[in-house]
């Protein structure tokens, strides 16, 4: 079915088959037998590089445990 669809698209449009999608609009796409997964690791690393934060210590949550939020 997929081959038939590709052939019909090639007849109508000037295009080429690049294989499985790896990146789309800066989002990494990983296609596996159990699903399609997306992540922005490459984008996040670029932001860290751009702002000189590659050596920063990572945390699981950006909030401090037990911190009470106030209106001020």
Predicted model as a PDB file, atoms N, CA, C, CB and O in Angstrom, pLDDT in the B-factor column:
MODEL        1                                                                  
ATOM      1  N   UNK A   1       0.829  -1.188   0.000  1.00 89.00           N  
ATOM      2  CA  UNK A   1       0.000   0.000   0.000  1.00 89.00           C  
ATOM      3  C   UNK A   1       0.878   1.259   0.000  1.00 89.00           C  
ATOM      4  CB  UNK A   1      -0.945  -0.006   1.216  1.00 89.00           C  
ATOM      5  O   UNK A   1       0.594   2.221  -0.713  1.00 89.00           O  
ATOM      6  N   UNK A   2       1.944   1.240   0.806  1.00 83.00           N  
ATOM      7  CA  UNK A   2       2.830   2.394   0.890  1.00 83.00           C  
ATOM      8  C   UNK A   2       3.538   2.625  -0.439  1.00 83.00           C  
ATOM      9  CB  UNK A   2       3.855   2.203   2.015  1.00 83.00           C  
ATOM     10  O   UNK A   2       3.668   3.762  -0.892  1.00 83.00           O  
ATOM     11  N   UNK A   3       3.993   1.546  -1.057  1.00 87.00           N  
ATOM     12  CA  UNK A   3       4.680   1.642  -2.343  1.00 87.00           C  
ATOM     13  C   UNK A   3       3.751   2.218  -3.410  1.00 87.00           C  
ATOM     14  CB  UNK A   3       5.200   0.261  -2.778  1.00 87.00           C  
ATOM     15  O   UNK A   3       4.163   3.048  -4.221  1.00 87.00           O  
ATOM     16  N   UNK A   4       2.526   1.780  -3.401  1.00 91.00           N  
ATOM     17  CA  UNK A   4       1.528   2.276  -4.362  1.00 91.00           C  
ATOM     18  C   UNK A   4       1.285   3.776  -4.160  1.00 91.00           C  
ATOM     19  CB  UNK A   4       0.195   1.492  -4.214  1.00 91.00           C  
ATOM     20  O   UNK A   4       1.186   4.531  -5.127  1.00 91.00           O  
ATOM     21  N   UNK A   5       1.191   4.194  -2.906  1.00 90.00           N  
ATOM     22  CA  UNK A   5       0.978   5.611  -2.593  1.00 90.00           C  
ATOM     23  C   UNK A   5       2.170   6.448  -3.067  1.00 90.00           C  
ATOM     24  CB  UNK A   5       0.757   5.804  -1.071  1.00 90.00           C  
ATOM     25  O   UNK A   5       1.990   7.503  -3.675  1.00 90.00           O  
ATOM     26  N   UNK A   6       3.394   5.970  -2.783  1.00 87.00           N  
ATOM     27  CA  UNK A   6       4.591   6.705  -3.215  1.00 87.00           C  
ATOM     28  C   UNK A   6       4.639   6.847  -4.729  1.00 87.00           C  
ATOM     29  CB  UNK A   6       5.859   6.003  -2.719  1.00 87.00           C  
ATOM     30  O   UNK A   6       4.947   7.923  -5.243  1.00 87.00           O  
ATOM     31  N   UNK A   7       4.339   5.777  -5.444  1.00 87.00           N  
ATOM     32  CA  UNK A   7       4.356   5.818  -6.906  1.00 87.00           C  
ATOM     33  C   UNK A   7       3.328   6.809  -7.457  1.00 87.00           C  
ATOM     34  CB  UNK A   7       4.089   4.423  -7.473  1.00 87.00           C  
ATOM     35  O   UNK A   7       3.610   7.523  -8.420  1.00 87.00           O  
ATOM     36  N   UNK A   8       2.147   6.855  -6.855  1.00 91.00           N  
ATOM     37  CA  UNK A   8       1.120   7.793  -7.326  1.00 91.00           C  
ATOM     38  C   UNK A   8       1.534   9.240  -7.037  1.00 91.00           C  
ATOM     39  CB  UNK A   8      -0.243   7.483  -6.658  1.00 91.00           C  
ATOM     40  O   UNK A   8       1.252  10.131  -7.838  1.00 91.00           O  
ATOM     41  N   UNK A   9       2.197   9.484  -5.905  1.00 89.00           N  
ATOM     42  CA  UNK A   9       2.684  10.823  -5.573  1.00 89.00           C  
ATOM     43  C   UNK A   9       3.803  11.250  -6.524  1.00 89.00           C  
ATOM     44  CB  UNK A   9       3.181  10.867  -4.119  1.00 89.00           C  
ATOM     45  O   UNK A   9       3.854  12.407  -6.941  1.00 89.00           O  
ATOM     46  N   UNK A  10       4.700  10.318  -6.869  1.00 88.00           N  
ATOM     47  CA  UNK A  10       5.802  10.616  -7.781  1.00 88.00           C  
ATOM     48  C   UNK A  10       5.298  10.978  -9.180  1.00 88.00           C  
ATOM     49  CB  UNK A  10       6.752   9.423  -7.864  1.00 88.00           C  
ATOM     50  O   UNK A  10       5.933  11.763  -9.883  1.00 88.00           O  
ATOM     51  N   UNK A  11       4.161  10.412  -9.583  1.00 89.00           N  
ATOM     52  CA  UNK A  11       3.590  10.733 -10.892  1.00 89.00           C  
ATOM     53  C   UNK A  11       3.029  12.152 -10.929  1.00 89.00           C  
ATOM     54  CB  UNK A  11       2.494   9.733 -11.247  1.00 89.00           C  
ATOM     55  O   UNK A  11       3.048  12.808 -11.971  1.00 89.00           O  
ATOM     56  N   UNK A  12       2.532  12.620  -9.790  1.00 90.00           N  
ATOM     57  CA  UNK A  12       1.881  13.932  -9.724  1.00 90.00           C  
ATOM     58  C   UNK A  12       2.825  15.066  -9.324  1.00 90.00           C  
ATOM     59  CB  UNK A  12       0.738  13.876  -8.750  1.00 90.00           C  
ATOM     60  O   UNK A  12       2.642  16.203  -9.758  1.00 90.00           O  
ATOM     61  N   UNK A  13       3.821  14.770  -8.510  1.00 92.00           N  
ATOM     62  CA  UNK A  13       4.689  15.804  -7.959  1.00 92.00           C  
ATOM     63  C   UNK A  13       6.155  15.486  -8.210  1.00 92.00           C  
ATOM     64  CB  UNK A  13       4.439  15.966  -6.467  1.00 92.00           C  
ATOM     65  O   UNK A  13       6.548  14.323  -8.298  1.00 92.00           O  
ATOM     66  N   UNK A  14       6.962  16.545  -8.325  1.00 90.00           N  
ATOM     67  CA  UNK A  14       8.408  16.386  -8.449  1.00 90.00           C  
ATOM     68  C   UNK A  14       8.964  16.209  -7.036  1.00 90.00           C  
ATOM     69  CB  UNK A  14       9.073  17.621  -9.186  1.00 90.00           C  
ATOM     70  O   UNK A  14       9.075  17.178  -6.285  1.00 90.00           O  
ATOM     71  N   UNK A  15       9.309  14.987  -6.679  1.00 85.00           N  
ATOM     72  CA  UNK A  15       9.765  14.709  -5.321  1.00 85.00           C  
ATOM     73  C   UNK A  15      10.728  13.531  -5.321  1.00 85.00           C  
ATOM     74  CB  UNK A  15       8.570  14.426  -4.392  1.00 85.00           C  
ATOM     75  O   UNK A  15      10.870  12.827  -6.321  1.00 85.00           O  
ATOM     76  N   UNK A  16      11.376  13.332  -4.203  1.00 81.00           N  
ATOM     77  CA  UNK A  16      12.275  12.188  -4.053  1.00 81.00           C  
ATOM     78  C   UNK A  16      12.006  11.524  -2.706  1.00 81.00           C  
ATOM     79  CB  UNK A  16      13.771  12.626  -4.169  1.00 81.00           C  
ATOM     80  O   UNK A  16      11.528  12.174  -1.777  1.00 81.00           O  
ATOM     81  N   UNK A  17      12.302  10.271  -2.601  1.00 78.00           N  
ATOM     82  CA  UNK A  17      12.108   9.508  -1.371  1.00 78.00           C  
ATOM     83  C   UNK A  17      13.395   9.566  -0.559  1.00 78.00           C  
ATOM     84  CB  UNK A  17      11.704   8.029  -1.678  1.00 78.00           C  
ATOM     85  O   UNK A  17      14.418   9.021  -0.974  1.00 78.00           O  
ATOM     86  N   UNK A  18      13.348  10.216   0.580  1.00 80.00           N  
ATOM     87  CA  UNK A  18      14.521  10.358   1.446  1.00 80.00           C  
ATOM     88  C   UNK A  18      14.567   9.306   2.543  1.00 80.00           C  
ATOM     89  CB  UNK A  18      14.541  11.734   2.067  1.00 80.00           C  
ATOM     90  O   UNK A  18      15.431   9.375   3.416  1.00 80.00           O  
ATOM     91  N   UNK A  19      13.669   8.343   2.522  1.00 80.00           N  
ATOM     92  CA  UNK A  19      13.628   7.312   3.555  1.00 80.00           C  
ATOM     93  C   UNK A  19      12.831   7.773   4.764  1.00 80.00           C  
ATOM     94  CB  UNK A  19      15.040   6.928   3.979  1.00 80.00           C  
ATOM     95  O   UNK A  19      12.015   8.691   4.677  1.00 80.00           O  
ATOM     96  N   UNK A  20      13.079   7.127   5.882  1.00 82.00           N  
ATOM     97  CA  UNK A  20      12.353   7.478   7.106  1.00 82.00           C  
ATOM     98  C   UNK A  20      12.726   8.886   7.576  1.00 82.00           C  
ATOM     99  CB  UNK A  20      12.647   6.449   8.220  1.00 82.00           C  
ATOM    100  O   UNK A  20      13.881   9.301   7.480  1.00 82.00           O  
ATOM    101  N   UNK A  21      11.736   9.604   8.082  1.00 83.00           N  
ATOM    102  CA  UNK A  21      11.947  10.948   8.576  1.00 83.00           C  
ATOM    103  C   UNK A  21      12.798  10.903   9.847  1.00 83.00           C  
ATOM    104  CB  UNK A  21      10.598  11.646   8.841  1.00 83.00           C  
ATOM    105  O   UNK A  21      12.542  10.104  10.747  1.00 83.00           O  
ATOM    106  N   UNK A  22      13.813  11.770   9.909  1.00 88.00           N  
ATOM    107  CA  UNK A  22      14.662  11.856  11.100  1.00 88.00           C  
ATOM    108  C   UNK A  22      14.422  13.173  11.844  1.00 88.00           C  
ATOM    109  CB  UNK A  22      16.151  11.726  10.710  1.00 88.00           C  
ATOM    110  O   UNK A  22      14.410  13.196  13.074  1.00 88.00           O  
ATOM    111  N   UNK A  23      14.233  14.266  11.105  1.00 87.00           N  
ATOM    112  CA  UNK A  23      13.972  15.569  11.708  1.00 87.00           C  
ATOM    113  C   UNK A  23      12.854  16.257  10.950  1.00 87.00           C  
ATOM    114  CB  UNK A  23      15.245  16.445  11.716  1.00 87.00           C  
ATOM    115  O   UNK A  23      12.765  16.146   9.727  1.00 87.00           O  
ATOM    116  N   UNK A  24      11.997  16.970  11.676  1.00 85.00           N  
ATOM    117  CA  UNK A  24      10.921  17.742  11.071  1.00 85.00           C  
ATOM    118  C   UNK A  24      10.760  19.019  11.871  1.00 85.00           C  
ATOM    119  CB  UNK A  24       9.587  16.931  11.022  1.00 85.00           C  
ATOM    120  O   UNK A  24      10.404  18.973  13.049  1.00 85.00           O  
ATOM    121  N   UNK A  25      11.017  20.153  11.247  1.00 86.00           N  
ATOM    122  CA  UNK A  25      10.927  21.467  11.902  1.00 86.00           C  
ATOM    123  C   UNK A  25      11.719  21.507  13.208  1.00 86.00           C  
ATOM    124  CB  UNK A  25       9.463  21.820  12.175  1.00 86.00           C  
ATOM    125  O   UNK A  25      11.252  22.059  14.204  1.00 86.00           O  
ATOM    126  N   UNK A  26      12.903  20.927  13.201  1.00 81.00           N  
ATOM    127  CA  UNK A  26      13.769  20.947  14.377  1.00 81.00           C  
ATOM    128  C   UNK A  26      13.453  19.896  15.427  1.00 81.00           C  
ATOM    129  CB  UNK A  26      13.700  22.273  15.004  1.00 81.00           C  
ATOM    130  O   UNK A  26      14.114  19.843  16.464  1.00 81.00           O  
ATOM    131  N   UNK A  27      12.467  19.071  15.182  1.00 90.00           N  
ATOM    132  CA  UNK A  27      12.089  18.022  16.133  1.00 90.00           C  
ATOM    133  C   UNK A  27      12.611  16.690  15.617  1.00 90.00           C  
ATOM    134  CB  UNK A  27      10.538  17.971  16.339  1.00 90.00           C  
ATOM    135  O   UNK A  27      12.381  16.329  14.463  1.00 90.00           O  
ATOM    136  N   UNK A  28      13.315  15.963  16.476  1.00 92.00           N  
ATOM    137  CA  UNK A  28      13.832  14.647  16.091  1.00 92.00           C  
ATOM    138  C   UNK A  28      12.689  13.639  16.112  1.00 92.00           C  
ATOM    139  CB  UNK A  28      14.985  14.195  17.040  1.00 92.00           C  
ATOM    140  O   UNK A  28      11.900  13.601  17.056  1.00 92.00           O  
ATOM    141  N   UNK A  29      12.609  12.830  15.071  1.00 92.00           N  
ATOM    142  CA  UNK A  29      11.554  11.827  14.935  1.00 92.00           C  
ATOM    143  C   UNK A  29      12.205  10.447  14.898  1.00 92.00           C  
ATOM    144  CB  UNK A  29      10.691  12.077  13.650  1.00 92.00           C  
ATOM    145  O   UNK A  29      13.069  10.184  14.062  1.00 92.00           O  
ATOM    146  N   UNK A  30      11.788   9.574  15.803  1.00 90.00           N  
ATOM    147  CA  UNK A  30      12.307   8.215  15.852  1.00 90.00           C  
ATOM    148  C   UNK A  30      11.144   7.257  15.608  1.00 90.00           C  
ATOM    149  CB  UNK A  30      13.010   7.920  17.223  1.00 90.00           C  
ATOM    150  O   UNK A  30      10.197   7.200  16.392  1.00 90.00           O  
ATOM    151  N   UNK A  31      11.231   6.504  14.508  1.00 89.00           N  
ATOM    152  CA  UNK A  31      10.164   5.577  14.156  1.00 89.00           C  
ATOM    153  C   UNK A  31      10.586   4.163  14.517  1.00 89.00           C  
ATOM    154  CB  UNK A  31       9.815   5.677  12.653  1.00 89.00           C  
ATOM    155  O   UNK A  31      11.577   3.650  13.998  1.00 89.00           O  
ATOM    156  N   UNK A  32       9.823   3.532  15.413  1.00 90.00           N  
ATOM    157  CA  UNK A  32      10.085   2.163  15.852  1.00 90.00           C  
ATOM    158  C   UNK A  32       8.856   1.313  15.603  1.00 90.00           C  
ATOM    159  CB  UNK A  32      10.483   2.120  17.345  1.00 90.00           C  
ATOM    160  O   UNK A  32       7.790   1.829  15.266  1.00 90.00           O  
ATOM    161  N   UNK A  33       9.007   0.014  15.770  1.00 91.00           N  
ATOM    162  CA  UNK A  33       7.874  -0.888  15.545  1.00 91.00           C  
ATOM    163  C   UNK A  33       6.743  -0.665  16.550  1.00 91.00           C  
ATOM    164  CB  UNK A  33       8.341  -2.335  15.615  1.00 91.00           C  
ATOM    165  O   UNK A  33       5.584  -0.951  16.250  1.00 91.00           O  
ATOM    166  N   UNK A  34       7.073  -0.154  17.748  1.00 94.00           N  
ATOM    167  CA  UNK A  34       6.042   0.052  18.765  1.00 94.00           C  
ATOM    168  C   UNK A  34       5.494   1.478  18.803  1.00 94.00           C  
ATOM    169  CB  UNK A  34       6.594  -0.300  20.113  1.00 94.00           C  
ATOM    170  O   UNK A  34       4.674   1.800  19.663  1.00 94.00           O  
ATOM    171  N   UNK A  35       5.941   2.342  17.875  1.00 93.00           N  
ATOM    172  CA  UNK A  35       5.394   3.689  17.825  1.00 93.00           C  
ATOM    173  C   UNK A  35       6.364   4.695  17.239  1.00 93.00           C  
ATOM    174  CB  UNK A  35       4.989   4.125  19.195  1.00 93.00           C  
ATOM    175  O   UNK A  35       7.494   4.360  16.885  1.00 93.00           O  
ATOM    176  N   UNK A  36       5.907   5.925  17.145  1.00 92.00           N  
ATOM    177  CA  UNK A  36       6.720   7.038  16.664  1.00 92.00           C  
ATOM    178  C   UNK A  36       6.985   7.948  17.851  1.00 92.00           C  
ATOM    179  CB  UNK A  36       6.013   7.814  15.490  1.00 92.00           C  
ATOM    180  O   UNK A  36       6.061   8.349  18.559  1.00 92.00           O  
ATOM    181  N   UNK A  37       8.257   8.272  18.063  1.00 93.00           N  
ATOM    182  CA  UNK A  37       8.662   9.086  19.204  1.00 93.00           C  
ATOM    183  C   UNK A  37       9.292  10.379  18.705  1.00 93.00           C  
ATOM    184  CB  UNK A  37       9.649   8.312  20.115  1.00 93.00           C  
ATOM    185  O   UNK A  37      10.004  10.380  17.701  1.00 93.00           O  
ATOM    186  N   UNK A  38       9.030  11.478  19.405  1.00 93.00           N  
ATOM    187  CA  UNK A  38       9.628  12.754  19.050  1.00 93.00           C  
ATOM    188  C   UNK A  38      10.329  13.336  20.268  1.00 93.00           C  
ATOM    189  CB  UNK A  38       8.563  13.732  18.509  1.00 93.00           C  
ATOM    190  O   UNK A  38       9.905  13.126  21.404  1.00 93.00           O  
ATOM    191  N   UNK A  39      11.411  14.074  20.015  1.00 92.00           N  
ATOM    192  CA  UNK A  39      12.091  14.754  21.116  1.00 92.00           C  
ATOM    193  C   UNK A  39      12.787  15.991  20.578  1.00 92.00           C  
ATOM    194  CB  UNK A  39      13.108  13.812  21.819  1.00 92.00           C  
ATOM    195  O   UNK A  39      12.975  16.124  19.368  1.00 92.00           O  
ATOM    196  N   UNK A  40      13.167  16.886  21.456  1.00 90.00           N  
ATOM    197  CA  UNK A  40      13.824  18.128  21.085  1.00 90.00           C  
ATOM    198  C   UNK A  40      15.209  18.221  21.712  1.00 90.00           C  
ATOM    199  CB  UNK A  40      12.975  19.323  21.501  1.00 90.00           C  
ATOM    200  O   UNK A  40      15.663  19.313  22.051  1.00 90.00           O  
ATOM    201  N   UNK A  41      15.882  17.089  21.869  1.00 87.00           N  
ATOM    202  CA  UNK A  41      17.205  17.072  22.486  1.00 87.00           C  
ATOM    203  C   UNK A  41      18.188  17.957  21.716  1.00 87.00           C  
ATOM    204  CB  UNK A  41      17.735  15.637  22.560  1.00 87.00           C  
ATOM    205  O   UNK A  41      18.934  18.727  22.320  1.00 87.00           O  
ATOM    206  N   UNK A  42      18.188  17.848  20.391  1.00 86.00           N  
ATOM    207  CA  UNK A  42      19.102  18.643  19.573  1.00 86.00           C  
ATOM    208  C   UNK A  42      18.845  20.128  19.784  1.00 86.00           C  
ATOM    209  CB  UNK A  42      18.956  18.281  18.083  1.00 86.00           C  
ATOM    210  O   UNK A  42      19.789  20.907  19.913  1.00 86.00           O  
ATOM    211  N   UNK A  43      17.578  20.528  19.822  1.00 87.00           N  
ATOM    212  CA  UNK A  43      17.211  21.927  20.038  1.00 87.00           C  
ATOM    213  C   UNK A  43      17.648  22.396  21.434  1.00 87.00           C  
ATOM    214  CB  UNK A  43      15.689  22.114  19.862  1.00 87.00           C  
ATOM    215  O   UNK A  43      18.196  23.488  21.580  1.00 87.00           O  
ATOM    216  N   UNK A  44      17.405  21.577  22.443  1.00 88.00           N  
ATOM    217  CA  UNK A  44      17.771  21.936  23.814  1.00 88.00           C  
ATOM    218  C   UNK A  44      19.284  22.104  23.941  1.00 88.00           C  
ATOM    219  CB  UNK A  44      17.269  20.868  24.805  1.00 88.00           C  
ATOM    220  O   UNK A  44      19.752  23.034  24.597  1.00 88.00           O  
ATOM    221  N   UNK A  45      20.050  21.207  23.315  1.00 90.00           N  
ATOM    222  CA  UNK A  45      21.512  21.327  23.354  1.00 90.00           C  
ATOM    223  C   UNK A  45      21.991  22.585  22.650  1.00 90.00           C  
ATOM    224  CB  UNK A  45      22.160  20.105  22.718  1.00 90.00           C  
ATOM    225  O   UNK A  45      22.941  23.222  23.103  1.00 90.00           O  
ATOM    226  N   UNK A  46      21.347  22.950  21.551  1.00 91.00           N  
ATOM    227  CA  UNK A  46      21.707  24.176  20.833  1.00 91.00           C  
ATOM    228  C   UNK A  46      21.460  25.417  21.703  1.00 91.00           C  
ATOM    229  CB  UNK A  46      20.904  24.281  19.519  1.00 91.00           C  
ATOM    230  O   UNK A  46      22.275  26.340  21.714  1.00 91.00           O  
ATOM    231  N   UNK A  47      20.354  25.436  22.417  1.00 92.00           N  
ATOM    232  CA  UNK A  47      20.052  26.556  23.325  1.00 92.00           C  
ATOM    233  C   UNK A  47      21.109  26.639  24.427  1.00 92.00           C  
ATOM    234  CB  UNK A  47      18.634  26.394  23.950  1.00 92.00           C  
ATOM    235  O   UNK A  47      21.599  27.725  24.736  1.00 92.00           O  
ATOM    236  N   UNK A  48      21.459  25.498  25.018  1.00 93.00           N  
ATOM    237  CA  UNK A  48      22.493  25.482  26.056  1.00 93.00           C  
ATOM    238  C   UNK A  48      23.821  25.988  25.511  1.00 93.00           C  
ATOM    239  CB  UNK A  48      22.663  24.066  26.624  1.00 93.00           C  
ATOM    240  O   UNK A  48      24.507  26.766  26.173  1.00 93.00           O  
ATOM    241  N   UNK A  49      24.187  25.553  24.311  1.00 95.00           N  
ATOM    242  CA  UNK A  49      25.431  26.025  23.679  1.00 95.00           C  
ATOM    243  C   UNK A  49      25.386  27.518  23.429  1.00 95.00           C  
ATOM    244  CB  UNK A  49      25.679  25.287  22.360  1.00 95.00           C  
ATOM    245  O   UNK A  49      26.342  28.232  23.736  1.00 95.00           O  
ATOM    246  N   UNK A  50      24.286  27.995  22.875  1.00 96.00           N  
ATOM    247  CA  UNK A  50      24.142  29.410  22.522  1.00 96.00           C  
ATOM    248  C   UNK A  50      24.311  30.324  23.731  1.00 96.00           C  
ATOM    249  CB  UNK A  50      22.783  29.653  21.885  1.00 96.00           C  
ATOM    250  O   UNK A  50      24.887  31.406  23.610  1.00 96.00           O  
ATOM    251  N   UNK A  51      23.820  29.908  24.885  1.00 96.00           N  
ATOM    252  CA  UNK A  51      23.879  30.747  26.077  1.00 96.00           C  
ATOM    253  C   UNK A  51      24.986  30.347  27.046  1.00 96.00           C  
ATOM    254  CB  UNK A  51      22.561  30.705  26.785  1.00 96.00           C  
ATOM    255  O   UNK A  51      24.988  30.775  28.200  1.00 96.00           O  
ATOM    256  N   UNK A  52      25.935  29.521  26.577  1.00 95.00           N  
ATOM    257  CA  UNK A  52      27.081  29.158  27.393  1.00 95.00           C  
ATOM    258  C   UNK A  52      26.733  28.367  28.639  1.00 95.00           C  
ATOM    259  CB  UNK A  52      27.808  30.377  27.784  1.00 95.00           C  
ATOM    260  O   UNK A  52      27.340  28.574  29.690  1.00 95.00           O  
ATOM    261  N   UNK A  53      25.777  27.474  28.542  1.00 94.00           N  
ATOM    262  CA  UNK A  53      25.322  26.723  29.706  1.00 94.00           C  
ATOM    263  C   UNK A  53      25.577  25.223  29.583  1.00 94.00           C  
ATOM    264  CB  UNK A  53      23.854  26.967  29.925  1.00 94.00           C  
ATOM    265  O   UNK A  53      24.952  24.428  30.285  1.00 94.00           O  
ATOM    266  N   UNK A  54      26.493  24.830  28.692  1.00 93.00           N  
ATOM    267  CA  UNK A  54      26.765  23.405  28.485  1.00 93.00           C  
ATOM    268  C   UNK A  54      27.302  22.722  29.745  1.00 93.00           C  
ATOM    269  CB  UNK A  54      27.759  23.230  27.348  1.00 93.00           C  
ATOM    270  O   UNK A  54      27.107  21.519  29.918  1.00 93.00           O  
ATOM    271  N   UNK A  55      27.961  23.453  30.610  1.00 92.00           N  
ATOM    272  CA  UNK A  55      28.536  22.872  31.824  1.00 92.00           C  
ATOM    273  C   UNK A  55      27.596  22.982  33.032  1.00 92.00           C  
ATOM    274  CB  UNK A  55      29.856  23.553  32.142  1.00 92.00           C  
ATOM    275  O   UNK A  55      27.988  22.646  34.150  1.00 92.00           O  
ATOM    276  N   UNK A  56      26.372  23.445  32.816  1.00 88.00           N  
ATOM    277  CA  UNK A  56      25.412  23.591  33.915  1.00 88.00           C  
ATOM    278  C   UNK A  56      25.033  22.223  34.476  1.00 88.00           C  
ATOM    279  CB  UNK A  56      24.147  24.343  33.439  1.00 88.00           C  
ATOM    280  O   UNK A  56      25.087  21.214  33.774  1.00 88.00           O  
ATOM    281  N   UNK A  57      24.654  22.208  35.737  1.00 85.00           N  
ATOM    282  CA  UNK A  57      24.226  20.977  36.393  1.00 85.00           C  
ATOM    283  C   UNK A  57      22.734  20.793  36.136  1.00 85.00           C  
ATOM    284  CB  UNK A  57      24.535  21.013  37.929  1.00 85.00           C  
ATOM    285  O   UNK A  57      21.936  21.691  36.406  1.00 85.00           O  
ATOM    286  N   UNK A  58      22.364  19.631  35.617  1.00 82.00           N  
ATOM    287  CA  UNK A  58      20.952  19.388  35.318  1.00 82.00           C  
ATOM    288  C   UNK A  58      20.191  18.966  36.570  1.00 82.00           C  
ATOM    289  CB  UNK A  58      20.813  18.316  34.231  1.00 82.00           C  
ATOM    290  O   UNK A  58      20.770  18.423  37.511  1.00 82.00           O  
ATOM    291  N   UNK A  59      18.899  19.222  36.565  1.00 78.00           N  
ATOM    292  CA  UNK A  59      18.015  18.822  37.664  1.00 78.00           C  
ATOM    293  C   UNK A  59      16.790  18.139  37.074  1.00 78.00           C  
ATOM    294  CB  UNK A  59      17.602  20.052  38.540  1.00 78.00           C  
ATOM    295  O   UNK A  59      16.428  18.382  35.923  1.00 78.00           O  
ATOM    296  N   UNK A  60      16.164  17.298  37.858  1.00 78.00           N  
ATOM    297  CA  UNK A  60      14.964  16.604  37.410  1.00 78.00           C  
ATOM    298  C   UNK A  60      13.757  17.512  37.323  1.00 78.00           C  
ATOM    299  CB  UNK A  60      14.662  15.465  38.326  1.00 78.00           C  
ATOM    300  O   UNK A  60      12.861  17.287  36.510  1.00 78.00           O  
ATOM    301  N   UNK A  61      13.729  18.537  38.159  1.00 75.00           N  
ATOM    302  CA  UNK A  61      12.610  19.467  38.189  1.00 75.00           C  
ATOM    303  C   UNK A  61      13.163  20.880  38.379  1.00 75.00           C  
ATOM    304  CB  UNK A  61      11.597  19.098  39.325  1.00 75.00           C  
ATOM    305  O   UNK A  61      14.074  21.081  39.181  1.00 75.00           O  
ATOM    306  N   UNK A  62      12.625  21.854  37.653  1.00 73.00           N  
ATOM    307  CA  UNK A  62      13.151  23.213  37.792  1.00 73.00           C  
ATOM    308  C   UNK A  62      12.738  23.922  39.087  1.00 73.00           C  
ATOM    309  CB  UNK A  62      12.705  24.032  36.626  1.00 73.00           C  
ATOM    310  O   UNK A  62      13.166  25.051  39.330  1.00 73.00           O  
ATOM    311  N   UNK A  63      11.918  23.280  39.917  1.00 76.00           N  
ATOM    312  CA  UNK A  63      11.503  23.904  41.164  1.00 76.00           C  
ATOM    313  C   UNK A  63      12.262  23.298  42.336  1.00 76.00           C  
ATOM    314  CB  UNK A  63       9.989  23.751  41.369  1.00 76.00           C  
ATOM    315  O   UNK A  63      12.724  22.159  42.282  1.00 76.00           O  
ATOM    316  N   UNK A  64      12.375  24.075  43.375  1.00 76.00           N  
ATOM    317  CA  UNK A  64      13.031  23.611  44.594  1.00 76.00           C  
ATOM    318  C   UNK A  64      12.004  22.847  45.426  1.00 76.00           C  
ATOM    319  CB  UNK A  64      13.642  24.809  45.406  1.00 76.00           C  
ATOM    320  O   UNK A  64      10.928  23.381  45.695  1.00 76.00           O  
ATOM    321  N   UNK A  65      12.301  21.611  45.842  1.00 77.00           N  
ATOM    322  CA  UNK A  65      11.345  20.848  46.653  1.00 77.00           C  
ATOM    323  C   UNK A  65      10.980  21.581  47.926  1.00 77.00           C  
ATOM    324  CB  UNK A  65      11.911  19.481  46.996  1.00 77.00           C  
ATOM    325  O   UNK A  65      11.851  22.083  48.636  1.00 77.00           O  
ATOM    326  N   UNK A  66       9.692  21.641  48.214  1.00 83.00           N  
ATOM    327  CA  UNK A  66       9.205  22.294  49.429  1.00 83.00           C  
ATOM    328  C   UNK A  66       9.064  23.801  49.331  1.00 83.00           C  
ATOM    329  CB  UNK A  66      10.109  21.977  50.547  1.00 83.00           C  
ATOM    330  O   UNK A  66       8.661  24.437  50.305  1.00 83.00           O  
ATOM    331  N   UNK A  67       9.384  24.399  48.178  1.00 82.00           N  
ATOM    332  CA  UNK A  67       9.289  25.854  48.012  1.00 82.00           C  
ATOM    333  C   UNK A  67       7.830  26.283  47.983  1.00 82.00           C  
ATOM    334  CB  UNK A  67      10.007  26.310  46.720  1.00 82.00           C  
ATOM    335  O   UNK A  67       7.029  25.725  47.234  1.00 82.00           O  
ATOM    336  N   UNK A  68       7.483  27.281  48.804  1.00 84.00           N  
ATOM    337  CA  UNK A  68       6.127  27.797  48.872  1.00 84.00           C  
ATOM    338  C   UNK A  68       6.004  29.020  47.955  1.00 84.00           C  
ATOM    339  CB  UNK A  68       5.748  28.158  50.336  1.00 84.00           C  
ATOM    340  O   UNK A  68       6.748  29.988  48.109  1.00 84.00           O  
ATOM    341  N   UNK A  69       5.073  28.975  47.012  1.00 83.00           N  
ATOM    342  CA  UNK A  69       4.866  30.076  46.097  1.00 83.00           C  
ATOM    343  C   UNK A  69       3.960  31.113  46.755  1.00 83.00           C  
ATOM    344  CB  UNK A  69       4.264  29.578  44.767  1.00 83.00           C  
ATOM    345  O   UNK A  69       2.926  30.777  47.333  1.00 83.00           O  
ATOM    346  N   UNK A  70       4.365  32.378  46.657  1.00 84.00           N  
ATOM    347  CA  UNK A  70       3.541  33.458  47.202  1.00 84.00           C  
ATOM    348  C   UNK A  70       3.232  34.468  46.106  1.00 84.00           C  
ATOM    349  CB  UNK A  70       4.249  34.150  48.395  1.00 84.00           C  
ATOM    350  O   UNK A  70       3.813  34.397  45.023  1.00 84.00           O  
ATOM    351  N   UNK A  71       2.339  35.393  46.364  1.00 84.00           N  
ATOM    352  CA  UNK A  71       1.968  36.398  45.371  1.00 84.00           C  
ATOM    353  C   UNK A  71       3.117  37.349  45.067  1.00 84.00           C  
ATOM    354  CB  UNK A  71       0.764  37.184  45.849  1.00 84.00           C  
ATOM    355  O   UNK A  71       3.196  37.880  43.960  1.00 84.00           O  
ATOM    356  N   UNK A  72       3.999  37.571  46.018  1.00 77.00           N  
ATOM    357  CA  UNK A  72       5.133  38.474  45.811  1.00 77.00           C  
ATOM    358  C   UNK A  72       6.129  37.783  44.934  1.00 77.00           C  
ATOM    359  CB  UNK A  72       5.783  38.901  47.148  1.00 77.00           C  
ATOM    360  O   UNK A  72       7.174  38.352  44.620  1.00 77.00           O  
TER     361      UNK A  72                                                      
ENDMDL                                                                          
END                                                                             
